[in-house]
Amino acid sequence: MMIQKYLAEQGICSRREAEKLLKAGLIQVNGRPATPGVPLTPADKVTIDPAAQKILGAKTTIAIYKPRGVMCTKSQAEGMNVFDMFQEWQHLNLVGRLDKESEGLLLLSDDGLITKQITGSQHRIEKEYEIITLEEVDAETLQPLETGMVLSDGPTLPANIHFINRHMFRIILKEGRNRQIRRMCGQLGLTVTGLKRIRIGSLKLNNLWPGDWRRLTLSEIQTMKKHSTGQPN
């Protein structure tokens, strides 16, 4: 795969923008400046200089509190979605997802570097959730979540668990599969009645309420982009 195509498919920039970044020496492959047209292999590591943002222009990233019952989609055929709630941000893209019955922190952005950093499987960025269950739980019940489990789509990475009370705990994941937490809890015979994402990396939900939004600060964006590196598939 040519490097311009890789950068475009990752959502980082267009192929034309990639050529500008390459000519400016802002893209490295395996620690060396890359040139337009260089082919990539799965073993190659691509690094993007933070100064690339000046060439790509101003980008927008916002944090929202997605309420329960709202879909993470742009489709009008599936009921209320986040872009119905935040119509002024319809030009932005979803950075990851939360299922319809989950709530909490979600990012919308037109910044490919942010999207790559959060959703790219090679980055393993932490995401923290607050879970409420119908059944009572204790440290022993939750132990399999910490050691790792085998789901239909393969084994999970070990999770960090913080026990709160008999019906509530927090879980920190470094991966994001479809309905992963609900499936993991289901294997333990637990019914999830509440699921709220409260943190993505260093970014916290803090004082946002359902339906609220705010722009990320420059400092928050720079922290997200600190290690914008990856490998081509």
C-alpha positions in Angstrom: 0.0 0.0 0.0 1.3 3.4 -0.9 1.7 5.8 2.0 -0.7 8.4 0.6 -3.4 5.8 0.4 -2.7 4.6 3.9 -2.9 8.1 5.4 -6.2 8.7 3.5 -7.8 5.4 4.6 -6.8 6.1 8.2 -8.8 9.3 8.0 -5.8 11.4 8.7 -5.9 13.5 5.6 -6.6 13.4 1.8 -4.1 12.0 -0.6 -3.3 15.6 -1.8 -2.8 16.7 1.8 -0.6 13.6 2.3 1.7 14.7 -0.5 2.1 18.2 1.1 3.0 16.6 4.4 5.5 14.2 2.8 7.1 17.0 0.8 7.4 19.1 4.0 9.2 16.2 5.8 6.4 15.8 8.4 5.8 12.0 7.9 8.4 9.4 8.9 8.4 5.7 8.3 10.5 3.7 10.7 12.1 6.9 12.0 13.1 8.2 8.6 11.5 10.9 6.5 9.2 9.4 3.9 8.7 10.4 0.3 5.5 10.4 -1.9 4.8 7.0 -3.3 6.8 5.0 -0.8 5.2 1.5 -0.3 4.3 0.3 3.2 4.3 -3.1 4.8 2.4 -4.2 7.9 5.7 -4.1 9.8 6.3 -0.4 9.1 5.7 2.2 11.7 4.3 5.6 10.5 5.0 8.7 12.6 3.3 12.1 12.0 4.9 15.3 13.2 2.4 17.4 15.3 3.4 20.4 13.0 1.3 18.6 10.3 -1.8 20.2 11.9 -0.7 23.7 10.6 -0.8 22.4 7.0 -4.1 20.5 7.5 -5.7 23.6 8.9 -8.0 24.2 11.9 -10.0 21.2 13.1 -12.9 20.8 15.5 -13.3 18.2 18.2 -16.1 18.3 20.8 -17.0 16.1 23.7 -20.6 15.3 24.2 -22.7 13.4 26.8 -24.7 11.0 24.8 -28.0 10.2 26.6 -29.5 6.7 26.7 -31.8 5.8 23.8 -29.8 7.8 21.2 -28.1 6.1 18.3 -24.5 6.6 17.2 -25.2 6.9 13.5 -26.1 9.5 10.8 -28.9 7.3 9.5 -32.4 8.8 9.8 -34.0 5.3 9.6 -32.9 4.1 13.0 -34.6 6.6 15.4 -33.0 9.5 17.3 -29.3 9.9 16.7 -26.6 12.1 18.1 -26.7 14.4 15.0 -30.4 15.0 15.6 -29.4 16.3 19.0 -26.3 18.2 17.9 -27.4 19.5 14.5 -24.8 22.3 14.4 -22.1 19.5 14.4 -23.4 17.3 11.6 -20.3 17.9 9.5 -18.2 16.1 12.2 -17.6 12.4 12.4 -18.2 9.9 15.3 -15.0 9.0 17.1 -15.9 5.5 18.3 -19.4 4.6 19.4 -21.7 3.8 22.3 -24.6 1.4 21.9 -28.2 2.8 22.0 -28.8 1.9 25.7 -25.4 3.2 26.9 -24.6 6.8 27.8 -21.7 9.0 28.5 -18.6 10.5 26.9 -18.4 10.5 23.1 -16.3 12.6 20.8 -17.2 14.2 17.4 -14.4 15.4 15.2 -13.2 16.2 11.7 -9.6 15.6 12.9 -8.2 12.4 11.5 -5.3 12.3 13.9 -7.7 12.3 16.9 -9.8 9.6 15.3 -6.8 7.4 14.6 -5.4 7.9 18.1 -8.6 6.9 19.8 -10.0 4.1 17.5 -6.7 2.7 16.1 -6.2 -0.8 17.6 -2.5 -0.3 17.9 -2.9 2.6 20.5 -4.8 0.7 23.2 -6.1 4.0 24.7 -7.9 3.5 28.0 -11.7 3.9 28.2 -13.4 3.8 31.6 -17.0 2.9 32.2 -19.4 2.9 35.2 -21.5 -0.3 35.3 -24.7 -1.0 37.2 -26.0 -4.6 37.4 -29.3 -6.1 38.3 -27.6 -8.9 40.2 -25.3 -8.4 43.2 -21.5 -8.5 42.5 -18.3 -8.9 44.5 -14.6 -9.0 43.8 -14.7 -12.7 43.2 -17.6 -12.5 40.7 -15.7 -9.9 38.7 -12.3 -11.6 38.7 -12.7 -13.1 35.2 -13.0 -9.6 33.8 -9.5 -8.8 35.2 -7.9 -12.0 33.9 -9.5 -11.9 30.5 -12.3 -13.9 28.9 -13.0 -15.6 25.6 -15.9 -14.1 23.5 -17.3 -15.1 20.2 -14.8 -12.8 18.5 -11.8 -13.9 20.5 -10.1 -13.5 23.8 -10.3 -10.1 25.6 -7.5 -8.2 27.1 -7.3 -8.1 30.9 -9.4 -5.2 32.3 -9.0 -3.1 35.4 -11.9 -3.3 37.9 -12.8 -0.9 40.7 -15.5 -2.3 42.9 -18.0 0.4 44.2 -20.9 -1.5 45.8 -22.9 -4.7 45.4 -24.5 -3.4 42.2 -21.9 -1.0 40.8 -18.3 -1.2 39.6 -16.0 0.6 37.2 -14.1 -1.1 34.4 -11.2 0.1 32.3 -10.7 -1.4 28.9 -8.0 -0.9 26.3 -10.0 -2.2 23.4 -13.5 -1.5 22.0 -15.5 -4.3 20.5 -19.2 -4.2 19.8 -21.2 -4.4 23.0 -18.1 -5.9 24.7 -18.9 -5.1 28.3 -22.5 -6.4 28.0 -21.2 -9.6 26.5 -18.5 -10.0 29.2 -21.1 -9.5 31.9 -23.5 -11.8 30.2 -21.0 -14.6 30.5 -20.9 -14.0 34.2 -24.7 -14.2 34.5 -24.9 -10.5 35.1 -27.6 -8.2 33.6 -26.3 -4.7 32.8 -29.0 -2.1 33.7 -26.7 0.9 33.4 -23.6 1.6 31.3 -21.9 5.0 31.3 -18.5 5.9 29.7 -16.8 8.4 32.0 -13.3 8.6 30.5 -11.4 8.3 27.2 -7.7 8.5 27.8 -7.1 11.5 30.0 -10.4 13.1 28.9 -13.1 12.9 31.6 -16.9 13.4 31.4 -16.7 15.7 34.5 -19.5 18.2 34.6 -21.3 17.4 31.4 -24.9 16.3 31.7 -27.0 14.3 29.2 -27.3 16.4 26.0 -24.4 18.7 26.9 -21.3 19.4 24.8 -18.0 21.3 24.9 -15.0 21.9 22.7 -11.8 20.2 23.7 -9.1 22.6 24.8 -5.8 22.9 22.9 -4.0 21.2 25.7 -6.5 18.2 25.6 -6.1 17.9 21.9 -2.3 17.9 22.1 -2.4 15.3 24.8 -4.6 13.1 22.6 -2.2 13.5 19.6 1.0 13.0 21.7 1.8 9.6 20.2 0.2 9.7 16.7 2.0 6.6 15.4 0.7 3.4 13.9 1.2 0.5 11.5 -0.4 -0.1 8.1 -2.7 -3.1 7.9 
